[in-house]
Amino acid sequence: MSQGTAEAIGVTSHRVKTINAQQQFQIGTWTILPFETQHDCPGSMGFLLANQAGEKLFFATDTYYVKYKFVGLSIIMVECNYALDILIANVESGLVDEAQKNRLLQSHFSLDHVKEFLKANDLSQVSEIHLMHLSDQNSDADRFANEIRELTGRPTYVC
């Protein structure tokens, strides 16, 4: 984890290994490149994992924006927490309060932002997309998977 994350959650142990964004490291046969993401806590990171066969896995959750573009991705695992229309309807009906809405907007990937991210990146080698960290109240798994599948033409799963 990043030093910022370790400090934010109060972890101090000889077993904690802190990492830095843009400094790749190895675990077994995988090369891992951490990159900064935007979230409401310090040290938030996503990861690009590459294996010796040339496959690349993109992983990002707990972020509302990824400023980097990637080429040659094989698998995408990305947060798709909420849809703005569902969130607004839940605020209007009283299921979600304004403070929670504002936190989601400043800390989590919406369906629209996931679409923008996918459009901005090279998907030519992507074999599948996995949507993660869906909100219990502010998402629709079938809708999200269908919309991403329609946009990308790639098999899309919710996990």
C-alpha positions as a Python dict, from the first residue, in 0.01 Angstrom:
ca = {
    (1, 'M'): (0, 0, 0),
    (2, 'S'): (104, 362, -30),
    (3, 'Q'): (254, 545, 266),
    (4, 'G'): (-51, 774, 262),
    (5, 'T'): (-287, 479, 291),
    (6, 'A'): (-81, 321, 569),
    (7, 'E'): (-88, 646, 765),
    (8, 'A'): (-460, 705, 701),
    (9, 'I'): (-559, 365, 839),
    (10, 'G'): (-295, 365, 1113),
    (11, 'V'): (-107, 54, 1002),
    (12, 'T'): (243, 10, 1133),
    (13, 'S'): (397, -332, 1099),
    (14, 'H'): (712, -492, 972),
    (15, 'R'): (484, -676, 728),
    (16, 'V'): (363, -357, 559),
    (17, 'K'): (549, -276, 240),
    (18, 'T'): (479, 70, 109),
    (19, 'I'): (492, 138, -263),
    (20, 'N'): (509, 453, -471),
    (21, 'A'): (309, 554, -775),
    (22, 'Q'): (498, 514, -1103),
    (23, 'Q'): (757, 282, -946),
    (24, 'Q'): (699, -69, -1073),
    (25, 'F'): (781, -382, -877),
    (26, 'Q'): (768, -759, -924),
    (27, 'I'): (561, -1025, -754),
    (28, 'G'): (649, -1363, -898),
    (29, 'T'): (613, -1340, -1275),
    (30, 'W'): (400, -1025, -1260),
    (31, 'T'): (528, -672, -1307),
    (32, 'I'): (305, -425, -1124),
    (33, 'L'): (290, -54, -1197),
    (34, 'P'): (97, 145, -937),
    (35, 'F'): (-53, 473, -1057),
    (36, 'E'): (-227, 757, -877),
    (37, 'T'): (-603, 771, -869),
    (38, 'Q'): (-833, 1039, -732),
    (39, 'H'): (-1026, 950, -419),
    (40, 'D'): (-1115, 1112, -87),
    (41, 'C'): (-826, 950, 98),
    (42, 'P'): (-452, 1000, 61),
    (43, 'G'): (-240, 758, -138),
    (44, 'S'): (-515, 608, -352),
    (45, 'M'): (-375, 394, -634),
    (46, 'G'): (-475, 175, -922),
    (47, 'F'): (-257, -96, -1074),
    (48, 'L'): (-143, -213, -1413),
    (49, 'L'): (-29, -575, -1393),
    (50, 'A'): (166, -732, -1678),
    (51, 'N'): (273, -1094, -1706),
    (52, 'Q'): (551, -1254, -1909),
    (53, 'A'): (303, -1357, -2181),
    (54, 'G'): (237, -990, -2250),
    (55, 'E'): (-110, -979, -2097),
    (56, 'K'): (-205, -662, -1911),
    (57, 'L'): (-464, -631, -1638),
    (58, 'F'): (-593, -286, -1544),
    (59, 'F'): (-734, -260, -1188),
    (60, 'A'): (-886, 54, -1036),
    (61, 'T'): (-1141, 97, -761),
    (62, 'D'): (-1220, 371, -510),
    (63, 'T'): (-1157, 648, -757),
    (64, 'Y'): (-1364, 906, -940),
    (65, 'Y'): (-1108, 970, -1215),
    (66, 'V'): (-807, 806, -1380),
    (67, 'K'): (-590, 1058, -1563),
    (68, 'Y'): (-375, 803, -1745),
    (69, 'K'): (-434, 630, -2077),
    (70, 'F'): (-332, 268, -2139),
    (71, 'V'): (-250, 63, -2447),
    (72, 'G'): (-247, -311, -2495),
    (73, 'L'): (-482, -394, -2209),
    (74, 'S'): (-613, -752, -2196),
    (75, 'I'): (-855, -737, -1903),
    (76, 'I'): (-1011, -437, -1732),
    (77, 'M'): (-1135, -450, -1374),
    (78, 'V'): (-1286, -114, -1286),
    (79, 'E'): (-1518, 34, -1030),
    (80, 'C'): (-1860, 134, -1161),
    (81, 'N'): (-2025, 250, -841),
    (82, 'Y'): (-2335, 445, -939),
    (83, 'A'): (-2541, 602, -1215),
    (84, 'L'): (-2615, 969, -1166),
    (85, 'D'): (-2983, 932, -1257),
    (86, 'I'): (-3031, 655, -998),
    (87, 'L'): (-2841, 856, -735),
    (88, 'I'): (-3049, 1170, -797),
    (89, 'A'): (-3373, 970, -780),
    (90, 'N'): (-3259, 818, -449),
    (91, 'V'): (-3177, 1163, -308),
    (92, 'E'): (-3517, 1297, -418),
    (93, 'S'): (-3697, 1002, -259),
    (94, 'G'): (-3500, 1034, 66),
    (95, 'L'): (-3311, 702, 35),
    (96, 'V'): (-2977, 884, 8),
    (97, 'D'): (-2890, 1207, 185),
    (98, 'E'): (-2714, 1500, 21),
    (99, 'A'): (-2389, 1442, 212),
    (100, 'Q'): (-2364, 1083, 89),
    (101, 'K'): (-2440, 1198, -265),
    (102, 'N'): (-2162, 1456, -250),
    (103, 'R'): (-1915, 1201, -115),
    (104, 'L'): (-1997, 957, -397),
    (105, 'L'): (-1948, 1230, -657),
    (106, 'Q'): (-1604, 1308, -512),
    (107, 'S'): (-1478, 957, -450),
    (108, 'H'): (-1626, 693, -682),
    (109, 'F'): (-1645, 613, -1054),
    (110, 'S'): (-1989, 662, -1205),
    (111, 'L'): (-2120, 469, -1503),
    (112, 'D'): (-2069, 778, -1722),
    (113, 'H'): (-1710, 824, -1603),
    (114, 'V'): (-1634, 457, -1670),
    (115, 'K'): (-1766, 505, -2023),
    (116, 'E'): (-1544, 812, -2070),
    (117, 'F'): (-1244, 619, -1940),
    (118, 'L'): (-1310, 329, -2177),
    (119, 'K'): (-1354, 560, -2476),
    (120, 'A'): (-1021, 729, -2397),
    (121, 'N'): (-824, 405, -2390),
    (122, 'D'): (-709, 146, -2641),
    (123, 'L'): (-949, -148, -2614),
    (124, 'S'): (-825, -332, -2923),
    (125, 'Q'): (-678, -620, -2721),
    (126, 'V'): (-929, -625, -2434),
    (127, 'S'): (-1091, -967, -2400),
    (128, 'E'): (-1323, -884, -2109),
    (129, 'I'): (-1432, -610, -1872),
    (130, 'H'): (-1525, -660, -1506),
    (131, 'L'): (-1727, -395, -1322),
    (132, 'M'): (-1664, -384, -949),
    (133, 'H'): (-1767, -199, -635),
    (134, 'L'): (-2125, -130, -740),
    (135, 'S'): (-2332, 63, -488),
    (136, 'D'): (-2612, -136, -326),
    (137, 'Q'): (-2861, 150, -368),
    (138, 'N'): (-2732, 354, -660),
    (139, 'S'): (-2655, 98, -928),
    (140, 'D'): (-2817, -155, -1158),
    (141, 'A'): (-2584, -445, -1241),
    (142, 'D'): (-2771, -561, -1552),
    (143, 'R'): (-2801, -210, -1693),
    (144, 'F'): (-2436, -131, -1625),
    (145, 'A'): (-2309, -452, -1786),
    (146, 'N'): (-2536, -405, -2088),
    (147, 'E'): (-2436, -42, -2142),
    (148, 'I'): (-2063, -120, -2119),
    (149, 'R'): (-2105, -426, -2344),
    (150, 'E'): (-2291, -215, -2601),
    (151, 'L'): (-2029, 60, -2587),
    (152, 'T'): (-1724, -166, -2614),
    (153, 'G'): (-1840, -483, -2785),
    (154, 'R'): (-1655, -678, -2515),
    (155, 'P'): (-1788, -938, -2271),
    (156, 'T'): (-1872, -750, -1953),
    (157, 'Y'): (-1927, -897, -1608),
    (158, 'V'): (-2025, -763, -1268),
    (159, 'C'): (-1824, -894, -976),
}
